[in-house]
């Protein structure tokens, strides 16, 4: 963990907006807890760096969730994880947003870091391989998801297709409207009889 924090701190110190944000958040404590466990990390924000520790008192913000949900916070679906409730956030919301921005500033450029050790060409090659593997994983995930959906809808008939759901919804709405009309007609007939 320490090498990663050193990389993050080097990125923070290299960027003026990150240094200003660190100074603004100086003294704040952010707790990240794994739900239903005793695992927790505390980020202490100092004037020019982040410190990670296993113990801290009175965090300003507490972020908790499962390991998978917390991992989502590092990717593009961070806001969705909070909105869908898989991650709980308590404490000062502005501090939490500023911390998220601080981590974005501190995100290390792995390819740049590798180029200092391996050279530009080798680092670029490894970066290309990593990006290709990432695209392959996304494509594979999408294909598997589509295959499962098709199996459940077409082969096993366990799940209705979108067309079937929309058709059912339309029929239910038509039936509701018909019942409303019959009810209105019965009321008019009752009033005419009285």
Number of C-alpha atoms within 10 A of each C-alpha: 6 9 8 11 17 16 16 22 22 16 20 26 17 13 12 11 14 22 21 16 19 23 15 15 19 16 12 17 24 23 25 19 20 19 17 9 9 7 10 17 16 21 20 19 22 17 14 17 21 22 14 17 12 10 10 15 8 10 18 16 22 19 21 20 21 16 12 12 20 22 13 18 16 13 9 9 13 16 12 13 19 18 11 9 11 16 23 18 17 13 13 13 12 10 17 18 11 15 21 15 15 22 18 15 21 23 18 19 11 12 19 15 14 16 15 10 10 14 13 15 10 14 19 16 12 17 16 13 12 13 12 12 12 12 12 12 12 12 12 12 12 12 12 12 12 12 12 13 16 15 14 15 16 13 11 9 11 11 15 14 15 10 9 12 12 12 12 13 12 12 12 12 12 12 12 12 12 12 12 12 12 12 12 12 12 12 12 11 11 10 9 8 7 5
